[in-house]
Amino acid sequence: MDYETALASLFSADGRLDPYPAYDTIREHAPIFRALDGRWFVTTHELTNRLLREPSLRVADAADYDGMWPDWRENRAVASIVMSMLQFNPPEHTRVRRVAAATFTARRVAGMRDVITGIAEKLIKEMPERADFVSAFAYPLPIAVICALLGVPESDQSWFRQRAADLTVVLEPISSEQEMATADTAGRELEDYFIGLIAERQKNPQEDLTSALAADGTLTGQELLANLVLLLVAGFETTTNLLGTGLKILLDRPDQADRLRADPGLAAAFVEETLRYDSPVQLTTRFTSTALDLGDGHHLAAGVPLTMLLGSANRDPARYPDPHRFDPGRPSIQPVSFGGGAHYCLGAPLARLEAQVAFPLLLRILPELRADGEPVRRDRLVLRGYASLPIRTSRQ
């Protein structure tokens, strides 16, 4: 398979099912190359890690969308993402990120450990003998955690799950007209909900992120709304994928499950290797704001897009020997799964904490946990994970 065929396969359902052979072919071709519509593709760990931190690169912002899609604001799912810090560049990004970081603190996240443990234990103990792990645990745990942080009542969490899932299609480069219409409906409903929650918290502040962000006073109404939607969606989507992928790895590798069950202190390394081995986010895009000389004979003009293949970078043999082998004992595991630089995922510590708490609990409380049928992958290019993962919790 030549590199152009391999690249094209990523945009097919079969190629997305297992993109790693294609990544190998593409990476062997070049660390960076130009293809398709003039887009540059970055394949190696070293270059991806470097470019994620390159201050001259930028994300597509509202001005870019105005040129590409003048009526993008009519789709409220798209508007929620574009008007959030995810698609802001400095100085706006710096300002909004500072506000969000001041409320979404390491101390606040660390203080969630007991909450996460309580939610996870409850979900595990309520799990039926035969279950879909994604529906029974991988979705409800992060939804419950982010809703607790935002101050969303427990009774509304199931409502949030479907709307947040519908909205994430706008993060994919390929989506149908119907999917975009469903995302728009979800975006409108989420905006309406948060408008009500913001108004309530302005009258009666609580110890939650919504109250803290609303009280800051430096965000515009649209920015506050968009970033609450972003925190909700980003707060569960990648974590759901991480939990499903991690459990599938444990089910396929009983030796790893036994090791983690015997020593829960290995959870951090297990989670990092899971992030490297099968990243919940497979690619991200940046644009050059000025001409960029990479120093290796590649000269990029201003305004060109670079797609960084995070999944390829995480399995680069130059960085990780025998990269297709799952090995939590690897030295210095540093996956690029959560990005890097100014746009490094704000919720990464929370996602890691949820997974580090969840896996040892699952193995301890359900020692006979095993697969109970064929899992189904989500047909997504950017957000990689399982749509369903059938399990049996006992041998009865």
C-alpha positions in Angstrom: 0.0 0.0 0.0 1.5 3.3 -1.0 1.3 6.4 1.3 -1.5 8.1 -0.8 -3.7 5.0 -0.6 -2.9 4.7 3.1 -3.9 8.3 3.7 -7.1 8.0 1.7 -8.0 4.9 3.7 -8.3 7.0 6.9 -11.4 8.6 5.3 -13.1 5.3 4.8 -15.0 3.2 7.4 -12.7 0.2 7.0 -9.6 2.4 7.4 -10.9 4.1 10.5 -11.6 0.7 12.1 -7.9 0.2 12.4 -5.8 3.2 11.2 -2.5 2.0 12.6 -1.2 0.1 9.5 -2.0 3.2 7.4 -0.2 5.3 9.9 2.9 3.1 9.6 2.9 3.5 5.8 2.4 7.2 6.0 5.1 7.7 8.6 7.6 5.7 6.7 7.0 8.0 3.7 7.9 11.2 5.5 7.6 13.1 8.8 5.7 15.8 7.0 4.2 15.9 3.5 1.6 17.6 1.4 -1.4 15.8 0.0 -5.1 15.9 -0.9 -6.2 19.6 -1.1 -2.8 21.1 -0.3 -3.0 20.2 3.4 0.2 19.2 5.2 0.2 16.0 7.3 2.6 15.5 10.2 3.3 11.9 11.2 6.2 11.6 13.7 6.2 12.1 17.5 9.2 14.5 17.4 7.7 16.9 14.9 4.1 16.7 16.2 5.3 17.4 19.7 7.3 20.4 18.4 4.6 21.8 16.3 1.9 21.6 19.0 4.1 24.0 21.0 5.0 26.3 18.0 3.6 29.7 19.0 3.3 30.9 15.4 0.7 28.2 14.6 -2.9 29.0 15.1 -6.3 27.3 15.1 -9.2 28.2 12.7 -11.2 30.9 14.4 -14.4 32.8 13.7 -12.8 35.0 11.0 -11.6 31.8 9.2 -15.1 30.3 9.4 -16.6 33.5 8.1 -14.5 33.0 4.9 -15.2 29.2 4.6 -18.8 29.1 5.8 -20.5 32.5 6.2 -23.6 31.2 7.9 -21.8 28.9 10.4 -23.4 30.8 13.3 -26.8 29.4 12.2 -25.7 25.9 13.4 -25.5 26.4 17.2 -23.4 23.3 17.7 -20.7 24.7 15.4 -21.1 28.2 17.0 -20.7 26.7 20.5 -17.3 25.2 19.5 -16.1 28.2 17.4 -16.9 30.7 20.0 -15.2 28.7 22.8 -11.5 28.9 23.7 -11.0 25.7 21.6 -11.1 27.9 18.5 -9.7 31.1 19.9 -6.2 32.5 19.1 -4.2 35.0 21.2 -5.0 37.5 22.7 -8.6 36.2 23.0 -7.5 32.7 23.8 -5.1 33.8 26.5 -7.8 35.9 28.2 -10.5 33.2 28.1 -8.1 30.4 29.0 -6.8 32.3 32.0 -10.4 32.7 33.3 -11.2 29.0 32.8 -7.9 27.8 34.3 -8.5 30.0 37.4 -11.7 28.1 38.0 -10.8 24.6 36.7 -7.8 24.4 39.0 -5.6 21.4 39.9 -6.8 21.7 43.5 -10.5 21.5 42.4 -9.8 18.5 40.2 -7.8 16.7 42.9 -10.6 17.4 45.3 -12.9 15.4 43.0 -11.2 12.0 43.8 -13.7 11.1 46.5 -16.6 12.2 44.3 -15.3 10.1 41.3 -14.8 7.1 43.6 -18.3 7.3 45.0 -19.9 7.6 41.5 -17.7 4.8 40.1 -18.5 2.4 43.0 -22.2 3.1 42.6 -22.2 2.4 38.9 -20.2 -0.8 39.3 -22.4 -2.2 42.1 -25.6 -1.4 40.0 -24.2 -3.0 36.9 -26.3 -6.0 35.7 -24.7 -9.4 35.1 -24.7 -8.7 31.4 -24.2 -5.1 30.3 -22.8 -2.8 27.7 -19.8 -1.2 29.4 -20.1 2.0 27.4 -23.7 2.6 28.4 -23.4 1.3 32.0 -20.1 3.0 33.0 -18.0 4.7 30.3 -20.6 7.3 29.5 -22.3 7.9 32.9 -19.2 8.2 35.0 -17.6 11.2 33.1 -21.1 12.8 32.5 -21.8 12.6 36.3 -18.4 14.0 37.1 -18.5 17.0 34.8 -22.1 17.7 35.7 -21.1 17.7 39.4 -18.3 20.2 38.6 -20.6 22.4 36.6 -23.4 22.2 39.1 -25.9 20.4 36.9 -28.5 18.4 39.0 -28.2 14.6 38.9 -31.7 14.4 37.5 -30.6 16.1 34.3 -27.5 14.0 33.6 -29.2 11.5 31.3 -30.6 14.3 29.2 -27.2 15.8 28.9 -25.6 12.6 27.6 -27.5 12.3 24.3 -27.2 16.0 23.5 -23.5 16.1 24.2 -23.0 13.0 22.1 -25.0 14.5 19.2 -23.0 17.8 19.3 -19.5 16.2 19.0 -20.1 15.3 15.3 -19.1 18.9 14.5 -15.5 18.0 15.6 -15.3 15.5 12.8 -14.0 16.4 9.3 -16.7 14.2 7.7 -20.4 14.4 8.7 -23.8 14.0 7.0 -26.4 16.7 6.6 -28.6 14.9 9.1 -25.9 14.6 11.7 -25.2 18.3 11.4 -28.9 19.1 11.8 -29.1 16.8 14.9 -26.0 18.6 16.3 -27.6 22.0 15.7 -30.7 20.9 17.7 -28.5 19.6 20.5 -26.5 22.9 20.5 -29.7 25.0 20.8 -31.0 22.8 23.6 -27.8 22.9 25.5 -27.5 26.7 25.1 -31.1 27.1 26.4 -30.3 24.9 29.4 -27.1 26.8 30.3 -28.8 30.2 29.9 -31.2 29.1 32.6 -28.4 27.7 34.8 -26.3 30.8 34.5 -29.2 33.0 35.5 -29.9 30.8 38.5 -26.2 30.8 39.6 -26.0 34.6 39.2 -28.9 34.9 41.7 -27.8 32.0 44.0 -24.0 31.2 43.5 -22.9 27.7 44.5 -19.5 26.0 44.8 -19.3 25.0 41.1 -17.7 26.0 37.9 -20.8 27.6 36.4 -21.0 30.0 39.4 -17.3 30.7 39.3 -17.3 31.5 35.5 -20.4 33.6 35.7 -19.0 35.6 38.6 -15.8 36.4 36.8 -17.3 39.1 34.8 -14.7 39.3 32.0 -16.3 36.8 29.6 -19.0 38.0 27.2 -22.4 36.2 27.4 -21.6 34.2 24.2 -18.2 33.3 25.5 -19.6 32.1 28.8 -22.2 30.1 27.1 -19.9 28.5 24.5 -17.3 27.6 27.1 -19.8 25.9 29.4 -20.9 23.8 26.4 -17.3 23.0 25.6 -16.5 22.0 29.2 -19.5 19.7 29.2 -18.7 18.0 25.8 -14.9 17.9 26.3 -15.4 16.8 29.9 -17.0 13.5 28.9 -16.2 12.6 25.3 -12.5 11.8 25.5 -12.9 10.2 28.9 -15.6 7.9 27.7 -13.3 6.8 24.9 -10.4 6.3 27.3 -12.5 4.2 29.6 -13.8 1.9 26.9 -10.4 1.5 25.3 -8.7 0.8 28.6 -11.2 -1.8 29.6 -10.9 -3.6 26.2 -7.2 -3.7 26.7 -7.6 -5.3 30.2 -10.1 -7.8 28.8 -7.7 -8.8 26.0 -4.7 -9.0 28.3 -5.5 -10.8 31.6 -1.9 -10.5 32.7 -2.2 -6.7 32.7 -5.5 -7.0 34.6 -4.0 -9.2 37.2 -1.0 -6.9 37.6 -3.2 -3.8 38.0 -5.6 -5.6 40.4 -2.7 -6.6 42.6 -1.2 -3.2 42.6 -3.6 -0.2 42.0 -0.6 2.1 42.1 0.2 1.0 38.6 -2.9 2.8 37.3 -1.2 6.0 36.3 1.3 4.2 34.0 -1.5 2.0 32.6 -3.6 5.0 31.7 -0.6 6.8 30.1 0.1 3.7 28.0 -3.5 3.4 27.0 -3.5 7.1 25.9 -0.4 6.3 23.8 -1.5 2.9 22.4 -4.9 4.0 21.2 -5.5 7.7 21.6 -9.0 8.9 22.2 -8.2 11.9 19.9 -6.5 10.9 16.7 -5.7 14.2 15.0 -5.7 17.9 15.4 -5.3 20.8 13.0 -3.3 24.0 13.1 -2.6 26.8 10.5 0.6 28.7 9.9 0.1 32.4 10.7 3.4 33.3 9.0 5.9 31.4 6.8 7.5 28.6 8.7 10.9 27.1 8.1 11.1 23.6 9.7 14.9 23.5 9.2 14.7 20.2 7.3 14.1 21.5 3.8 10.4 22.1 4.4 9.3 25.7 4.0 5.6 26.3 4.7 3.9 29.4 3.4 1.6 31.4 5.6 -2.0 30.3 5.9 -1.5 26.6 5.2 -3.2 23.9 7.3 -1.3 21.2 9.1 -3.0 18.0 10.3 -1.1 16.4 13.1 -1.8 12.7 13.2 -1.7 12.1 17.0 -2.4 8.4 16.7 0.6 8.0 14.3 2.9 10.1 16.6 2.0 8.0 19.6 3.1 4.8 17.7 6.3 6.3 16.2 9.0 3.6 16.6 11.6 6.4 16.7 10.1 7.4 20.1 8.6 4.2 21.3 10.4 0.9 20.4 8.0 -1.9 19.4 5.2 0.7 19.4 2.4 -1.8 18.6 3.0 -3.7 21.9 1.1 -2.5 24.9 3.6 -2.0 27.7 2.8 0.2 30.8 6.4 -0.4 31.9 7.8 1.7 29.1 10.1 4.5 30.3 9.0 8.1 29.9 5.6 7.6 28.3 4.5 11.0 27.0 1.6 10.7 24.6 0.5 13.7 22.6 -3.1 12.6 22.9 -4.2 15.8 24.8 -2.3 18.1 22.5 0.3 20.6 23.7 1.3 24.2 24.0 -1.3 26.9 24.6 -4.2 24.6 23.5 -3.2 21.7 25.7 -6.5 20.1 26.9 -7.6 21.9 30.1 -9.5 18.8 31.2 -6.6 16.3 30.8 -5.9 16.0 34.5 -9.6 15.2 35.2 -9.7 12.6 32.5 -6.6 10.9 33.8 -7.9 11.0 37.4 -11.2 9.4 36.4 -9.5 6.5 34.6 -6.9 6.0 37.3 -9.7 5.7 39.9 -12.0 3.6 37.7 -9.8 0.7 36.4 -8.6 -0.6 39.8 -12.1 -0.3 41.2 -13.6 -2.3 38.3 -11.0 -5.0 38.7 -11.4 -5.2 42.5 -15.2 -5.2 42.7 -15.7 -7.3 39.6 -12.9 -9.9 39.7 -14.6 -12.1 37.1 -15.3 -9.3 34.7 -15.0 -10.6 31.1 -16.0 -9.9 27.5 -19.4 -11.1 26.4 -19.6 -10.5 22.7 -18.0 -8.4 19.9 -17.5 -4.7 20.6 -18.5 -2.1 18.1 -16.2 0.8 17.2 -17.6 4.3 16.7 -17.2 5.3 13.0 -15.2 8.4 13.8 -11.9 9.7 12.5 -11.0 12.3 15.2 -12.7 10.9 18.3 -11.7 7.2 18.5 -13.6 4.8 20.9 -16.3 2.2 21.3 -20.0 2.6 20.6 -20.6 -0.6 22.6 -18.5 -3.1 24.6 -20.5 -6.1 25.9 -19.4 -7.5 29.2 -20.4 -10.1 31.8 -19.7 -9.2 35.4 -19.7 -12.7 36.8 -19.6 -16.4 35.7 -23.1 -17.2 36.9 
